Amino acid sequence: MTETGRAEHDGTRGDTERAEENRDETGMERWDRNLIELLQELRVAQTGVQILFAFLLTLPFTNRFGDIGDRDRAVYVITLVAAASATALLIAPVSGHRQVFRQGRKPQLVRTASTLAQAGLVALLVAMIGAVFLVLDVVAGLGWATGLGVAITALFVVLWYLLPKLIRAGGP
């Protein structure tokens, strides 16, 4: 795959970058800016996943946790592992940057960090849905947990994946 093809595939090149070709910046300056923007985005996601992860870590130490059934225990384990995975994936680009700092590998770093961020967001999505399901199942019952879990999943998918696709295609 060509550099341009690879960039288009991983979301680092598209209409925005073509429009940015009018900017007065070199290719490396563009990669620097892309990394800075990605790290800013990761800060937002990391805050959310860290709060969720902390909440999940405290749950087993609450009085009611011992009363949950096998289904909720399974959902909890999946949710906890997804939150831990999201944490690892979303922090990995920061560690990666430290490891290759000043080695002239900015394009590879940005592409890898973008892939890790996408994977981290998928893991965060699983963790969010699991946490919502778990709480709703305990508070309102399986029917509500299932129905609202599906609705929340649809909301996340629309906002995180379909809306950006629509924007890329020239929509809203």
C-alpha positions as CSV (number, residue, x, y, z in Angstrom):
1,M,0.0,0.0,0.0
2,T,1.3,3.4,-0.8
3,E,1.9,6.0,1.8
4,T,-1.1,7.9,0.6
5,G,-3.2,4.8,0.5
6,R,-2.1,3.8,4.0
7,A,-2.9,7.2,5.3
8,E,-6.4,7.2,3.7
9,H,-7.0,3.8,5.1
10,D,-6.1,4.7,8.7
11,G,-8.0,8.0,8.7
12,T,-4.9,10.2,8.7
13,R,-5.5,11.5,5.1
14,G,-8.8,12.6,3.6
15,D,-10.7,15.7,2.7
16,T,-9.3,17.6,5.7
17,E,-5.7,16.9,4.8
18,R,-6.3,17.7,1.2
19,A,-7.8,21.0,2.3
20,E,-4.9,21.5,4.7
21,E,-2.4,21.2,1.8
22,N,-2.9,25.0,1.6
23,R,-1.4,25.3,5.1
24,D,2.1,26.5,5.3
25,E,3.5,23.4,7.0
26,T,5.9,20.6,6.0
27,G,5.0,17.0,6.0
28,M,6.8,16.5,9.4
29,E,5.0,19.5,10.8
30,R,1.7,17.9,9.7
31,W,2.7,14.6,11.4
32,D,3.6,16.6,14.6
33,R,0.2,18.3,14.5
34,N,-1.6,15.0,13.9
35,L,0.2,13.5,16.9
36,I,-0.6,16.4,19.1
37,E,-4.3,16.3,18.1
38,L,-4.4,12.6,18.7
39,L,-2.9,12.9,22.1
40,Q,-5.4,15.6,23.0
41,E,-8.3,13.3,21.9
42,L,-6.8,10.5,24.0
43,R,-6.8,12.7,27.1
44,V,-10.6,13.0,26.8
45,A,-11.1,9.3,26.3
46,Q,-8.6,8.4,29.1
47,T,-10.4,10.4,31.7
48,G,-13.7,8.6,31.0
49,V,-12.2,5.2,30.9
50,Q,-10.2,5.8,34.1
51,I,-13.3,6.9,36.0
52,L,-15.2,3.9,34.7
53,F,-12.3,1.6,35.6
54,A,-12.1,3.0,39.1
55,F,-15.8,2.5,39.6
56,L,-15.6,-1.1,38.4
57,L,-12.6,-1.8,40.7
58,T,-14.6,-0.8,43.7
59,L,-17.8,-2.7,43.0
60,P,-16.7,-6.1,44.4
61,F,-16.1,-4.4,47.8
62,T,-19.6,-3.1,48.1
63,N,-22.3,-4.9,50.2
64,R,-24.7,-5.7,47.4
65,F,-22.1,-7.2,45.0
66,G,-22.2,-10.5,46.8
67,D,-26.0,-10.7,46.0
68,I,-25.6,-10.5,42.2
69,G,-26.3,-13.6,40.1
70,D,-24.0,-15.5,37.7
71,R,-25.1,-13.4,34.7
72,D,-24.2,-10.2,36.3
73,R,-20.9,-11.6,37.5
74,A,-20.1,-12.6,33.9
75,V,-21.1,-9.2,32.7
76,Y,-18.9,-7.6,35.4
77,V,-15.9,-9.7,34.4
78,I,-16.3,-8.9,30.7
79,T,-16.8,-5.2,31.6
80,L,-13.8,-5.0,33.9
81,V,-11.5,-6.7,31.3
82,A,-12.8,-4.3,28.6
83,A,-12.1,-1.3,30.8
84,A,-8.6,-2.5,31.6
85,S,-8.0,-3.2,27.9
86,A,-9.3,0.3,27.0
87,T,-7.0,1.8,29.5
88,A,-4.0,-0.1,28.1
89,L,-4.9,0.7,24.5
90,L,-5.6,4.4,25.1
91,I,-2.4,5.0,27.2
92,A,-0.2,2.9,24.8
93,P,0.3,5.8,22.3
94,V,1.8,7.9,25.1
95,S,4.2,5.2,26.1
96,G,5.0,4.6,22.4
97,H,5.8,8.2,21.9
98,R,8.2,8.1,24.8
99,Q,9.9,5.0,23.4
100,V,10.5,6.5,19.9
101,F,10.9,10.1,20.8
102,R,13.3,11.9,18.6
103,Q,14.0,8.9,16.4
104,G,12.3,10.3,13.2
105,R,9.4,7.8,13.4
106,K,6.5,10.2,13.7
107,P,4.5,8.9,10.7
108,Q,4.7,5.3,12.0
109,L,3.9,6.5,15.5
110,V,0.8,8.4,14.4
111,R,-0.5,5.5,12.3
112,T,0.1,3.0,15.2
113,A,-1.4,5.4,17.8
114,S,-4.5,5.9,15.6
115,T,-5.0,2.2,15.4
116,L,-4.5,1.8,19.1
117,A,-6.9,4.6,19.8
118,Q,-9.6,3.0,17.6
119,A,-9.2,-0.3,19.4
120,G,-9.3,1.4,22.8
121,L,-12.5,3.1,21.8
122,V,-14.0,-0.3,20.9
123,A,-13.0,-1.7,24.3
124,L,-14.4,1.4,26.0
125,L,-17.6,0.9,24.1
126,V,-17.9,-2.6,25.4
127,A,-17.0,-1.4,29.0
128,M,-19.6,1.3,28.9
129,I,-22.4,-0.9,27.6
130,G,-21.4,-3.6,30.1
131,A,-21.5,-1.1,33.0
132,V,-24.9,0.3,31.9
133,F,-26.3,-3.2,31.6
134,L,-24.9,-4.3,34.9
135,V,-26.3,-1.3,36.8
136,L,-29.7,-1.4,35.0
137,D,-30.0,-5.2,35.6
138,V,-29.5,-4.7,39.4
139,V,-31.7,-1.6,39.6
140,A,-34.5,-2.2,37.1
141,G,-34.3,-5.8,36.0
142,L,-33.3,-7.8,33.0
143,G,-35.9,-6.4,30.6
144,W,-35.0,-2.8,31.2
145,A,-31.3,-3.6,31.1
146,T,-31.6,-5.4,27.8
147,G,-33.8,-2.7,26.2
148,L,-31.8,0.3,27.4
149,G,-28.6,-1.5,26.8
150,V,-29.5,-2.0,23.1
151,A,-30.6,1.7,22.9
152,I,-27.3,2.9,24.5
153,T,-25.3,0.6,22.1
154,A,-27.2,2.2,19.2
155,L,-26.5,5.7,20.5
156,F,-22.8,5.0,20.8
157,V,-22.5,3.3,17.4
158,V,-24.4,6.2,15.7
159,L,-22.3,8.9,17.4
160,W,-18.9,7.2,17.4
161,Y,-19.0,5.5,14.0
162,L,-21.9,6.3,11.7
163,L,-21.9,10.1,12.2
164,P,-18.2,10.4,11.4
165,K,-18.7,8.2,8.3
166,L,-21.5,10.6,7.3
167,I,-19.3,13.6,7.9
168,R,-16.5,12.0,5.8
169,A,-19.0,11.4,3.0
170,G,-19.9,15.1,3.0
171,G,-23.0,14.9,5.2
172,P,-23.9,17.1,8.2
